[in-house]
Amino acid sequence: MPYEERKLAGRQGTRGNYYEKALLEAGRFREQYEERKGVIRSDEMPWEECSQGHIKHIANENMETAECALNIYLQTLFPGGSSGKHRHMAEEIFFVLEGAGYDLHWDVDFDILDEYSWSWAEEPKRYEWEEGDFVYIPPYTMHQHFNADSNRPARFLTATNRMLKCLGLDWLEQLAAAPGNRAMNSG
């Protein structure tokens, strides 16, 4: 017997109010959004020493900015240094402000049969970059940044899309800490 929704319409039973809740939440968000910062002063942008290295957060969901889609940070690689090695579901882009170096990218291969299947290239691809260059890192690609200059720092502005987190795909994995960082190297 075919399913006929029209025969069930209007019957008593489980009732939801999901749509009305969504309207209320949207209204609360709009009210809160009006109070978010549209201009973030440099001294309001926190520096962090973390397993990824030395970074300054420009826009982050924890900063209550009007920006709701991107995480943006400035990363400094000290002379001859490197970032941590990591991967995340969101694409990453960065613009090199100062210095020269290279990235190692381990491409990901994805398949789904009965469950997800991920594998990464055995050997990384090397991408050289310098001041003024734009670098793209595909989703879930394992990667690490290196400063090729032993005398000068390298700095770049990085952006990732935080919308995947809203979809339950906030897969961020730190595979190795930046050299000299105690967050992962001590254990």
KOLFI-661248 format. One record per residue (C-alpha): residue in three letters; x, y, z. Coordinates in nm, 4 decimals. Layout:
// KOLFI-661248
PT residu        X        Y        Z
PT    ALA        X        Y        Z
...
END
This chain:
// KOLFI-661248
PT residu        X        Y        Z
PT    MET   0.0000   0.0000   0.0000
PT    PRO   0.1530   0.3355  -0.0974
PT    TYR   0.2298   0.5953   0.1648
PT    GLU  -0.0137   0.8843   0.1411
PT    GLU   0.0811   1.1809   0.3567
PT    ARG  -0.2458   1.3582   0.2866
PT    LYS  -0.4363   1.0882   0.4784
PT    LEU  -0.2210   1.1577   0.7862
PT    ALA  -0.2358   1.5362   0.7681
PT    GLY  -0.4154   1.6913   1.0603
PT    ARG  -0.4203   1.3765   1.2750
PT    GLN  -0.3302   1.4045   1.6402
PT    GLY   0.0051   1.2654   1.7387
PT    THR   0.3581   1.3882   1.7795
PT    ARG   0.3776   1.7553   1.7011
PT    GLY   0.6862   1.9625   1.6547
PT    ASN   0.7577   2.3288   1.6819
PT    TYR   1.0943   2.3207   1.5076
PT    TYR   1.0132   2.5976   1.2646
PT    GLU   0.8997   2.8358   1.5368
PT    LYS   1.2159   2.7578   1.7367
PT    ALA   1.4246   2.8325   1.4282
PT    LEU   1.2527   3.1710   1.3923
PT    LEU   1.3248   3.2539   1.7573
PT    GLU   1.6880   3.1490   1.7267
PT    ALA   1.7293   3.3536   1.4085
PT    GLY   1.5874   3.6569   1.5861
PT    ARG   1.8242   3.6108   1.8805
PT    PHE   2.1180   3.5726   1.6427
PT    ARG   2.0294   3.8974   1.4633
PT    GLU   2.0107   4.0806   1.7989
PT    GLN   2.3460   3.9380   1.9104
PT    TYR   2.5011   4.0014   1.5693
PT    GLU   2.4367   4.3745   1.6053
PT    GLU   2.6689   4.3710   1.9082
PT    ARG   2.9534   4.1865   1.7349
PT    LYS   3.2651   4.3774   1.6396
PT    GLY   3.3030   4.4927   1.2815
PT    VAL   3.6497   4.6360   1.3454
PT    ILE   3.9061   4.4429   1.5450
PT    ARG   4.2025   4.6458   1.6667
PT    SER   4.5474   4.4901   1.6495
PT    ASP   4.5788   4.4805   2.0287
PT    GLU   4.2522   4.2792   2.0468
PT    MET   4.3966   4.0022   1.8296
PT    PRO   4.5464   3.7386   2.0577
PT    TRP   4.8854   3.5779   1.9981
PT    GLU   4.9127   3.2088   2.0652
PT    GLU   5.2002   2.9661   2.0993
PT    CYS   5.0441   2.6347   2.0081
PT    SER   5.1252   2.3034   1.8454
PT    GLN   5.0826   2.4733   1.5056
PT    GLY   5.3430   2.7368   1.5988
PT    HIS   5.3431   3.1126   1.6588
PT    ILE   5.0122   3.2611   1.5402
PT    LYS   4.8070   3.5783   1.5829
PT    HIS   4.4298   3.5357   1.5505
PT    ILE   4.2757   3.7976   1.3190
PT    ALA   3.9215   3.6524   1.3100
PT    ASN   3.8100   3.3511   1.5098
PT    GLU   3.4682   3.2306   1.6242
PT    ASN   3.5753   3.2898   1.9864
PT    MET   3.6424   3.6593   1.9206
PT    GLU   3.2759   3.7669   1.8710
PT    THR   3.3502   3.9342   1.5375
PT    ALA   3.0913   4.0124   1.2725
PT    GLU   3.2841   3.7683   1.0505
PT    CYS   3.0966   3.4383   1.0808
PT    ALA   3.2471   3.2221   0.8069
PT    LEU   3.6269   3.2420   0.8222
PT    ASN   3.9049   3.1779   1.0676
PT    ILE   4.1962   3.4027   0.9770
PT    TYR   4.5359   3.4146   1.1416
PT    LEU   4.8863   3.5468   1.0884
PT    GLN   5.1546   3.2811   1.1212
PT    THR   5.5210   3.3531   1.1827
PT    LEU   5.7820   3.0928   1.1014
PT    PHE   6.1062   3.1773   1.2753
PT    PRO   6.4318   3.1616   1.0740
PT    GLY   6.4845   2.8053   0.9538
PT    GLY   6.1701   2.6946   1.1431
PT    SER   5.8502   2.5191   1.0524
PT    SER   5.4888   2.4912   1.1517
PT    GLY   5.3305   2.1820   1.2939
PT    LYS   5.2103   1.9108   1.0580
PT    HIS   4.8322   1.8880   1.0417
PT    ARG   4.5216   1.8321   0.8328
PT    HIS   4.1671   1.9667   0.8422
PT    MET   3.8541   1.9217   0.6374
PT    ALA   3.8330   2.2873   0.5320
PT    GLU   4.0369   2.4210   0.2436
PT    GLU   4.3172   2.6549   0.3441
PT    ILE   4.4663   2.9491   0.1615
PT    PHE   4.7529   3.1689   0.2628
PT    PHE   4.9188   3.4824   0.1319
PT    VAL   5.2911   3.5240   0.1975
PT    LEU   5.3636   3.8645   0.3500
PT    GLU   5.7335   3.8209   0.4151
PT    GLY   6.0078   3.5661   0.3536
PT    ALA   6.0441   3.2530   0.1446
PT    GLY   5.9923   2.8866   0.2106
PT    TYR   5.8058   2.5807   0.1019
PT    ASP   5.5161   2.3558   0.1907
PT    LEU   5.4964   1.9794   0.1957
PT    HIS   5.1526   1.8432   0.1000
PT    TRP   5.0492   1.4803   0.1349
PT    ASP   4.7475   1.4458  -0.0940
PT    VAL   4.4472   1.2567   0.0359
PT    ASP   4.2592   0.9816  -0.1422
PT    PHE   3.9003   0.9300  -0.0320
PT    ASP   3.6536   0.6516  -0.0948
PT    ILE   3.3237   0.5473   0.0547
PT    LEU   3.1782   0.2024   0.0210
PT    ASP   3.0244   0.0905   0.3493
PT    GLU   3.2247   0.3493   0.5442
PT    TYR   3.4735   0.6305   0.4885
PT    SER   3.8166   0.5299   0.3692
PT    TRP   4.1040   0.7809   0.3789
PT    SER   4.4638   0.7385   0.2732
PT    TRP   4.7462   0.9863   0.2229
PT    ALA   5.0323   0.9860  -0.0242
PT    GLU   5.3504   0.8199   0.1003
PT    GLU   5.5656   1.0983  -0.0436
PT    PRO   5.4708   1.4659  -0.0155
PT    LYS   5.4624   1.7175  -0.2972
PT    ARG   5.6822   2.0214  -0.2419
PT    TYR   5.5562   2.3726  -0.3181
PT    GLU   5.8020   2.6644  -0.3083
PT    TRP   5.6656   3.0048  -0.2061
PT    GLU   5.7926   3.3584  -0.1457
PT    GLU   5.6710   3.7037  -0.0547
PT    GLY   5.3604   3.7954  -0.2557
PT    ASP   5.2621   3.4356  -0.3377
PT    PHE   4.9205   3.2795  -0.2762
PT    VAL   4.9122   2.9117  -0.1723
PT    TYR   4.6102   2.6797  -0.1848
PT    ILE   4.5790   2.3649   0.0272
PT    PRO   4.2948   2.1261  -0.0699
PT    PRO   4.0566   1.9796   0.1896
PT    TYR   4.2031   1.7236   0.4344
PT    THR   4.5468   1.7394   0.2741
PT    MET   4.8163   1.6704   0.5316
PT    HIS   5.0565   1.9684   0.5203
PT    GLN   5.3405   2.1524   0.6871
PT    HIS   5.5028   2.4933   0.6232
PT    PHE   5.8804   2.5541   0.6272
PT    ASN   6.0869   2.8735   0.6343
PT    ALA   6.3781   2.8266   0.3917
PT    ASP   6.5703   3.1302   0.5210
PT    SER   6.7907   3.0735   0.8270
PT    ASN   6.8288   3.4495   0.8859
PT    ARG   6.4813   3.6003   0.8424
PT    PRO   6.1325   3.5084   0.9606
PT    ALA   5.8554   3.4200   0.7179
PT    ARG   5.5037   3.5496   0.7761
PT    PHE   5.1799   3.4634   0.6015
PT    LEU   4.8095   3.5349   0.6412
PT    THR   4.6003   3.2174   0.6500
PT    ALA   4.2246   3.1687   0.6080
PT    THR   4.0067   2.8602   0.6492
PT    ASN   3.6322   2.8265   0.6207
PT    ARG   3.4655   2.7492   0.9537
PT    MET   3.1293   2.6606   0.7955
PT    LEU   3.2198   2.2917   0.7784
PT    LYS   3.2222   2.2898   1.1580
PT    CYS   2.8541   2.3847   1.1503
PT    LEU   2.7956   2.0772   0.9341
PT    GLY   2.9721   1.8483   1.1810
PT    LEU   3.2894   1.8222   0.9706
PT    ASP   3.5321   2.0007   1.2021
PT    TRP   3.8000   1.7393   1.1504
PT    LEU   4.1221   1.9043   1.2675
PT    GLU   4.4143   1.6774   1.3484
PT    GLN   4.7573   1.7891   1.4663
PT    LEU   4.9989   1.5151   1.3592
PT    ALA   5.3231   1.6765   1.4781
PT    ALA   5.3891   1.9935   1.6720
PT    ALA   5.6012   2.2793   1.5509
PT    PRO   5.9648   2.2192   1.6558
PT    GLY   6.0316   2.3617   1.9992
PT    ASN   5.6660   2.3519   2.1000
PT    ARG   5.5958   2.1659   2.4210
PT    ALA   5.2231   2.1112   2.3562
PT    MET   5.2777   1.7829   2.1725
PT    ASN   5.6534   1.7231   2.1910
PT    SER   5.6542   1.6473   2.5649
PT    GLY   5.4373   1.3396   2.5558
END
